[in-house]
Amino acid sequence: MFTSVLMIEKPLTSADVEFVTTLHGDETVSFVVLMQPRGAQADVLLRAIDDVALGELKDAVHEGEEPEGKDALTPAEPALEHSLRALREAGAEAVGQVVAKHPLSVLKTVVDDSNADEVIVLTEPHYVEEFFHRDWASRARHKVGVPVLKLFAHNE
């Protein structure tokens, strides 16, 4: 069985589920999903700049209004459950957790404990963070010791 640690910041869409569950052909895949609430991921200024770069000016104006810390966990828990259910319905094994603090340390521990074969970072584009190599995938590549694949999440 192939084990992937899947880092996400929003619920998986049906296109995301199909994509990650078919990456390895007919091989059985097991997922450990780490959901990090977007509000805790990056600083508000960087997210606002990303929104401007994507032409999403309305989102940039409201960046500071996103829930932070404990308030961000509430919507993350049902998003995680939705994603786990979708992966299981697609025939994969899936477990997961919401990660509120120290996501890269948690990722390293999960990779080691699960003997993961790879990490998949499924995220929205974050141009400023990517440019400075401060995005999850860039930072994870130096920490986990397994291949890290960065994919962009789909919108439904």
MARRO-266604 format. One line per 3 residues: their letters; for each residue x, y, z of N, C-alpha, C, O. Coordinates in steps of 0.05 Angstrom, whole numbers, plus 32768, in hexadecimal, padded with zeros to 4 digits. Layout:
// residues N
a = X,Y,Z,X,Y,Z,X,Y,Z,X,Y,Z; ...
This chain:
// residues 156
mft = 8011,7FE8,8000,8000,8000,8000,8012,8019,8000,8026,801A,800E; 800A,802D,7FF1,8018,8046,7FEE,800C,805A,8002,7FF3,805D,8002; 801C,8067,8012,8012,8079,8026,801A,8096,801F,8031,809C,801B
svl = 8006,80A7,801D,800B,80C4,8017,8001,80D4,802F,7FEB,80D0,8039; 8011,80E8,8037,8007,80FC,8049,7FFE,8113,8038,800D,811E,8028; 7FE5,811A,803C,7FD8,812F,802B,7FD3,8148,803C,7FC3,8147,804F
mie = 7FE1,815D,8036,7FDD,8177,8044,7FC9,8188,8035,7FCD,818D,801D; 7FB4,8190,8042,7FA0,81A1,8035,7F99,81B9,8047,7F9E,81B9,805F; 7F8C,81CD,803A,7F84,81E4,804A,7F66,81EA,8045,7F5B,81FD,8051
kpl = 7F59,81DA,8035,7F3C,81DD,8030,7F31,81C1,8029,7F41,81AF,8023; 7F17,81BD,802A,7F0C,81A3,8024,7F13,819A,8008,7F15,81AB,7FF5; 7F17,8180,8004,7F1D,8176,7FEA,7F05,8177,7FD8,7EEE,8171,7FE1
tsa = 7F09,817F,7FBF,7EF3,817E,7FAB,7EF3,8162,7F9F,7F06,8152,7FA4; 7EDE,815B,7F90,7EDD,8141,7F83,7EF4,813E,7F6F,7EFF,8128,7F6C; 7EFC,8154,7F62,7F13,8153,7F4F,7F2D,814E,7F5E,7F3E,813F,7F55
dve = 7F30,815A,7F76,7F48,8155,7F86,7F49,8138,7F8E,7F5F,812B,7F8C; 7F33,812D,7F97,7F32,8111,7FA0,7F39,80FF,7F89,7F4A,80EC,7F8D; 7F2D,8103,7F72,7F34,80F2,7F5B,7F51,80F4,7F54,7F5E,80E0,7F4E
fvt = 7F5C,810C,7F55,7F78,8110,7F4D,7F8B,8102,7F60,7F9C,80F3,7F57; 7F88,8106,7F7A,7F9B,80FA,7F8D,7F97,80DC,7F90,7FAA,80CE,7F95; 7F7F,80D2,7F8C,7F7B,80B5,7F8E,7F83,80A6,7F75,7F86,808D,7F76
tlh = 7F88,80B3,7F5F,7F90,80A6,7F47,7FAE,80AB,7F3F,7FB7,80A2,7F2A; 7FBC,80BA,7F50,7FD8,80C0,7F4A,7FE9,80A8,7F46,7FFD,80A8,7F37; 7FE3,8092,7F54,7FF4,807A,7F54,7FE6,8063,7F46,7FEB,804C,7F4D
gde = 7FD6,8069,7F33,7FC9,8054,7F23,7FB7,8042,7F34,7FA6,804C,7F44; 7FBA,8028,7F31,7FA9,8015,7F3F,7FB3,800E,7F5B,7FA7,7FFE,7F6A; 7FCA,8019,7F63,7FD5,8013,7F7E,7FC3,801D,7F94,7FB8,8033,7F92
tvs = 7FBF,800D,7FA8,7FAF,8016,7FBF,7FBD,802C,7FCE,7FD5,802A,7FD4; 7FAE,8041,7FD5,7FBB,8058,7FE2,7FAD,805D,7FFC,7F95,805B,7FFF; 7FBD,8064,8010,7FB4,806C,802A,7FBC,8089,802E,7FD3,8091,8028
fvv = 7FAA,8099,8039,7FB0,80B6,803D,7FAF,80BC,805B,7F9E,80B3,806A; 7FC2,80CD,8063,7FC1,80DA,807D,7FBD,80F7,8076,7FD0,8104,806B; 7FA6,8102,807C,7FA0,811E,8074,7FA5,8131,808C,7F9C,812D,80A2
lmq = 7FB5,8146,8085,7FBA,815B,8099,7FAC,8174,808F,7FB4,817F,807A; 7F98,817D,809D,7F89,8195,8096,7F93,81AC,80A7,7F90,81AB,80C0; 7F9F,81C0,809A,7FA7,81D8,80A9,7F94,81EE,80A1,7F93,81F5,808A
prg = 7F86,81FA,80B4,7F74,8210,80AE,7F84,8227,80A1,7F99,822E,80AA; 7F79,8232,808B,7F87,8247,807C,7F8E,825E,808E,7FA3,826A,808A; 7F7D,8265,80A0,7F82,827D,80B1,7F9C,827A,80C1,7FA8,828E,80C7
aqa = 7FA4,8262,80C7,7FBD,825E,80D6,7FD5,825A,80C4,7FEB,8258,80CE; 7FD1,8258,80AA,7FE7,8250,8099,7FFB,8266,8094,8013,8262,8096; 7FF1,827D,808E,8004,8292,8086,7FFB,82AD,8091,7FE4,82B0,809A
dvl = 800C,82BF,8090,8005,82DA,8099,7FF1,82E7,8086,7FF2,82E3,806E; 7FE0,82F8,8091,7FCB,8305,8082,7FD5,8314,806A,7FC9,8314,8055; 7FEB,8323,806D,7FF6,8332,8057,7FFD,8321,803F,7FF6,8328,8028
lra = 800A,830A,8044,8011,82F8,802E,7FF9,82ED,8020,7FF8,82EC,8007; 7FE4,82E6,802F,7FCC,82DC,8023,7FBE,82F1,8013,7FB3,82EC,7FFD; 7FBE,830A,801D,7FB1,8320,800E,7FC0,8325,7FF4,7FB4,832A,7FDF
idd = 7FDB,8324,7FF4,7FEA,8328,7FDC,7FE5,8312,7FC8,7FE2,8317,7FB0; 7FE2,82F9,7FD2,7FDB,82E3,7FC0,7FC0,82E8,7FB3,7FBC,82E3,7F9B; 7FAD,82F1,7FC3,7F92,82F7,7FB8,7F93,830C,7FA2,7F86,830A,7F8E
val = 7FA3,8321,7FA7,7FA6,8336,7F93,7FB3,832B,7F7A,7FAA,8331,7F64; 7FC7,831A,7F7D,7FD5,830E,7F66,7FC2,82FD,7F55,7FC5,82FB,7F3D; 7FAF,82F1,7F63,7F9C,82E0,7F55,7F84,82EF,7F4B,7F71,82E4,7F3F
gel = 7F83,830A,7F50,7F6D,831A,7F47,7F54,8318,7F58,7F3E,831F,7F50; 7F58,830E,7F71,7F41,830A,7F83,7F42,8320,7F98,7F47,831C,7FAF; 7F3C,8339,7F8E,7F3E,8350,7F9F,7F2B,8350,7FB7,7F32,8358,7FCD
kda = 7F13,8345,7FB2,7F00,8344,7FC8,7F0A,8332,7FDF,7F06,8339,7FF6; 7F17,831C,7FD8,7F23,830B,7FEC,7F3A,8319,7FFB,7F3C,8316,8013; 7F4A,8329,7FED,7F60,8336,7FF9,7F57,834A,800E,7F63,834D,8023
vhe = 7F41,8357,8009,7F36,836B,801C,7F2D,835D,8036,7F2E,8369,804B; 7F23,8344,8034,7F18,8336,804B,7F2B,8322,8058,7F23,8313,806A; 7F45,8322,8050,7F58,830E,805B,7F59,830F,8079,7F59,82FA,8086
gee = 7F5A,8326,8085,7F5D,8329,80A2,7F45,831F,80B1,7F46,831C,80CA; 7F2F,831A,80A3,7F16,8311,80B1,7F14,82F3,80B4,7F01,82E9,80C0; 7F27,82E4,80A8,7F27,82C7,80AB,7F2C,82BF,80C7,7F3B,82CC,80D6
peg = 7F1F,82A9,80D0,7F24,82A0,80EC,7F41,8297,80EF,7F4E,828D,80DD; 7F4C,829C,8107,7F67,8295,810E,7F67,8281,8125,7F53,8280,8134; 7F7C,8272,8128,7F7F,8261,8140,7F68,824E,8145,7F60,8240,8133
kda = 7F5E,824F,815D,7F49,823C,8165,7F2F,8241,8155,7F21,822D,814F; 7F29,825A,814E,7F12,825F,813E,7F13,8253,8122,7EFF,824C,8116; 7F2B,824F,8117,7F2F,8243,80FD,7F2B,8225,80FE,7F26,8219,80E9
ltp = 7F2D,8218,8115,7F2B,81FB,8117,7F0E,81F2,8112,7F0A,81DC,8107; 7EFB,8202,811A,7EDF,81F9,8118,7ED7,81F3,80FB,7ECD,81DD,80F6; 7EDC,8204,80E7,7ED6,81FC,80CC,7EE9,81E7,80C0,7EE2,81DA,80AD
aep = 7F01,81E5,80CC,7F14,81D2,80C1,7F0C,81B5,80C7,7F11,81A4,80B7; 7F00,81B1,80DE,7EF9,8196,80E6,7EE4,8189,80D3,7EE8,8173,80CA; 7ECE,8197,80CC,7EBC,818C,80B8,7EC9,8189,809C,7EC2,8177,808D
ale = 7EDB,819C,8095,7EE8,819B,807C,7EFA,8182,807A,7EFB,8174,8066; 7F07,817C,8090,7F18,8163,8092,7F06,814B,808F,7F0C,8139,8080; 7EF0,814A,809E,7EDE,8132,809D,7ED3,812E,8081,7ED1,8118,8077
hsl = 7ECC,8144,8073,7EC2,8143,8058,7ED7,8137,8046,7ED2,8125,8036; 7EF0,8140,8049,7F06,8136,8038,7F0C,8119,803D,7F10,8109,802A; 7F0C,8110,8056,7F11,80F4,805D,7EFB,80E3,8052,7F01,80CD,8047
ral = 7EE2,80EB,8055,7ECC,80DC,804A,7ECE,80D9,802C,7EC9,80C3,8021; 7ED5,80EF,801E,7ED8,80EE,8001,7EEE,80DB,7FF8,7EEB,80CC,7FE5; 7F04,80DB,8006,7F1A,80C9,7FFF,7F12,80AC,8004,7F18,809A,7FF4
rea = 7F04,80A6,801A,7EFB,808B,8020,7EE6,8082,800B,7EE7,806A,8002; 7ED4,8093,8003,7EC1,808C,7FEE,7ECE,8086,7FD4,7EC3,8077,7FC3; 7EE6,8091,7FCF,7EF5,808C,7FB6,7F05,8072,7FB9,7F13,806B,7FA6
gae = 7F04,8065,7FD0,7F11,804B,7FD3,7F2C,804C,7FE1,7F39,8038,7FE3; 7F34,8063,7FEB,7F4D,8066,7FF9,7F49,8064,8017,7F33,806A,8021; 7F5D,805C,8025,7F5D,805D,8042,7F65,807A,8049,7F76,8086,803C
avg = 7F58,8085,805E,7F5E,80A1,8065,7F59,80A6,8082,7F44,809F,808D; 7F6D,80B3,808F,7F6B,80BD,80AA,7F76,80D9,80A9,7F83,80E1,8096; 7F71,80E9,80BE,7F7C,8104,80BD,7F78,8113,80D7,7F6C,8109,80EA
qvv = 7F83,812B,80D7,7F81,813C,80EE,7F83,8159,80E5,7F8F,8160,80D0; 7F77,816B,80F5,7F7B,8188,80F1,7F95,8190,80FF,7F9A,8188,8116; 7FA5,81A0,80F2,7FBE,81A8,80FD,7FBD,81C6,8102,7FBC,81D6,80EF
akh = 7FBC,81CE,811B,7FBA,81EA,8122,7FD5,81F8,8125,7FD8,820F,811F; 7FE9,81E9,812E,8003,81F5,8134,8019,81E2,812A,8016,81CA,8129; 802F,81EE,8122,8048,81E0,811A,8043,81CB,8105,8049,81B4,8109
pls = 8037,81D3,80EE,8030,81C0,80D9,8047,81B0,80CF,8044,8198,80C9; 805F,81BB,80CC,8075,81AC,80C1,8080,8198,80D5,8089,8182,80CD; 807F,819E,80EE,8087,818A,8103,8073,8173,8103,807B,815C,8105
vlk = 8059,817A,8102,8045,8165,8102,8048,8154,80E8,8046,813C,80EA; 804D,8161,80D2,8051,8153,80B9,8068,813F,80BB,8065,8128,80B3; 807F,8147,80C6,8096,8136,80C9,808F,811E,80DA,8096,8107,80D4
tvv = 8081,8123,80F0,8079,810D,8102,8067,80FA,80F4,806A,80E1,80F6; 8053,8104,80E6,8040,80F3,80D8,804D,80E2,80C2,8048,80CB,80BF; 805F,80EF,80B3,806E,80E0,809E,807E,80CA,80AB,807E,80B3,80A1
dds = 808C,80CF,80C0,809C,80BB,80CE,808A,80A4,80D9,8090,808D,80D5; 8075,80AC,80E8,8064,8099,80F5,8054,8087,80E2,804F,8070,80E7; 804D,8092,80CA,803D,8083,80B7,804E,8075,80A2,8044,8068,8090
nad = 8068,8079,80A3,807A,806F,808E,8070,8078,8072,8070,8068,8060; 8069,8091,8070,805E,809C,8057,8072,809A,8040,808A,809C,8044; 8067,8095,8029,8078,8094,8010,807B,80B0,8004,808E,80B4,7FF5
evi = 8068,80C2,8009,8069,80DC,7FFD,8058,80F0,800D,8048,80E8,801E; 805C,8109,8007,804B,811E,8012,803F,812C,7FF9,804D,8133,7FE6; 8025,8131,7FFA,8017,8141,7FE5,800D,815A,7FF3,7FFD,8158,8006
vlt = 8016,8171,7FE9,800C,818A,7FF3,7FF8,8194,7FDE,7FFF,819B,7FC8; 7FDE,8195,7FE6,7FC9,819D,7FD4,7FBF,81B8,7FDE,7FB2,81BA,7FF3; 7FC4,81CD,7FCF,7FC0,81E8,7FD9,7FB8,81FB,7FC3,7FBA,81F5,7FAB
eph = 7FAE,8212,7FCB,7FA9,8228,7FB8,7FC4,8234,7FB1,7FD7,8231,7FC0; 7FC6,8242,7F9B,7FDF,8250,7F95,7FE4,8266,7FAA,7FD2,8275,7FB1; 7FFD,8267,7FB4,8005,827B,7FC7,801F,8287,7FBB,8035,827F,7FC4
yve = 801D,8299,7FA9,8033,82A2,7F98,804A,82AE,7FA9,8061,82A8,7FA4; 8044,82BF,7FBC,8059,82CC,7FCC,8068,82B7,7FDC,8080,82B7,7FDC; 805A,82A5,7FE9,8067,8290,7FF9,8077,827E,7FE7,808E,8276,7FEE
eff = 806D,8277,7FD0,807B,8265,7FBD,8095,8273,7FB3,80AA,8266,7FB1; 8093,828D,7FAD,80AA,829B,7FA3,80C1,829B,7FB7,80D8,8297,7FB0; 80BA,829E,7FD0,80CE,829E,7FE5,80D3,8282,7FF2,80E1,8280,8006
hrd = 80C7,826E,7FE6,80C9,8252,7FEF,80C1,824F,800C,80CD,8241,801C; 80AB,825D,8013,80A0,825B,802E,8085,824C,802E,8078,824A,8043; 807E,8240,8018,8065,8230,8016,806A,8215,8022,8081,820D,8027
was = 8055,8206,8028,8057,81EC,8035,8069,81D9,8026,807B,81CD,8032; 8065,81D7,800C,8075,81C4,7FFD,8093,81C9,7FFE,80A3,81B7,8003; 809A,81E2,7FFA,80B7,81E9,7FFB,80C3,81E4,8016,80D9,81D9,8018
rar = 80B4,81EB,802B,80BF,81E7,8046,80BF,81C9,804D,80D1,81C0,805B; 80AB,81BA,8044,80A9,819E,804B,80C0,818E,803D,80C9,817A,8049; 80C8,8196,8025,80DD,8188,8017,80F7,8186,8027,8106,8173,8024
hkv = 80FB,8199,8038,8114,819A,8048,8110,818C,8063,8123,818A,8073; 80F9,8181,8068,80F3,8177,8083,80EC,8159,8084,80F2,814C,8098; 80DE,814F,8070,80D1,8135,8073,80E0,811D,8069,80DB,8107,8073
gvp = 80F2,811F,8057,8101,8108,804E,80F3,80F6,803A,80FD,80E0,8034; 80DC,80FE,8030,80CE,80EF,801B,80C7,8103,8005,80C8,811B,8009; 80C1,80F9,7FED,80B9,810C,7FD7,80A1,811D,7FDF,808E,8113,7FEC
vlk = 80A1,8136,7FD7,808B,8149,7FDD,8081,8153,7FC2,808F,815E,7FB2; 8067,814D,7FBD,805A,8155,7FA4,8047,816C,7FAA,8036,816A,7FBC; 804A,8182,7F9B,8038,8199,7F9F,8024,8199,7F89,802B,8199,7F71
lfa = 800A,819A,7F90,7FF4,819B,7F7D,7FE2,81B3,7F84,7FDF,81BA,7F9C; 7FD6,81BE,7F70,7FC3,81D4,7F75,7FA7,81C8,7F77,7F9E,81B8,7F67; 7F99,81D1,7F8C,7F7D,81C8,7F91,7F6A,81D2,7F7C,7F6F,81E7,7F70
hne = 7F56,81C2,7F77,7F41,81CA,7F63,7F2B,81D9,7F72,7F27,81D6,7F8A; 7F1C,81E8,7F62,7F04,81F5,7F6D,7EEC,81E9,7F5F,7EED,81E2,7F47; 7ED6,81E6,7F6E,7EBE,81DB,7F62,7EAA,81F1,7F5E,7E94,81EC,7F54
